[in-house]
Every structure is written in C-alpha cells, then in structure tokens.
Amino acid sequence: MKVNIIVTLKPAVHDPQGETISNALKQLGYEHSVSVRQGKFFELSLDTGSPEEALRLAEEIARRVLANPVLEVFDVEVKA
C-alpha cells in the first residue's frame, strides 16, 4: 500500500523558512502570496493486509520517527 504522510509545523510555531520563502515570492512579484508554511512530505510503501493496518502503521511511524510532537503535526493518507 502507498501511504502519504505530510508533516507541518504547529500553527503557533515560528517558521523562519516559510517567512523567507514568502518574502522571496513578494520580491519576485507574487504579491498575492500572504503567508507560506514549510513542511515535509513522505511517501511510504507498506506491505500490509488492509488499508486500516496501513493507516495504523503509518500513524505509528509518523508519531515515533517522522514528526516532532512538540513542534509538528502530521496527516496520513492511504492510497489503495
């Protein structure tokens, strides 16, 4: 099963990389860009018997390895 995991900073966490990208976009003429938040994208291939098991395993991996629970949140999408 393919699983996508998106890890982003919590809303209250300062994002200097996002601010730098936002400023660069404005300098390039993209005035409609109000704010940018950076994050991480992971695509996993899991050998599981069901989408429910893939979701459970991916959430465990994200919680234990991919995301820092103090600073980040994550979202998991299972692709059949």
C-alpha positions, 0 to 999 in steps of 0.5 A: 500500500502507498501511504502519504504522510505530510508533516507541518509545523504547529500553527503557533510555531515560528517558521523562519523558512516559510517567512523567507520563502514568502518574502522571496515570492513578494520580491519576485512579484507574487504579491498575492502570496500572504503567508507560506508554511514549510513542511515535509512530505513522505511517501511510504510503501507498506506491505500490509493486509488492509488499508486500516493496518496501513493507516495504523502503521503509518500513524505509528511511524509518523508519531515515533520517527517522522514528526516532532510532537512538540513542534509538528503535526502530521496527516496520513493518507492511504492510497489503495 
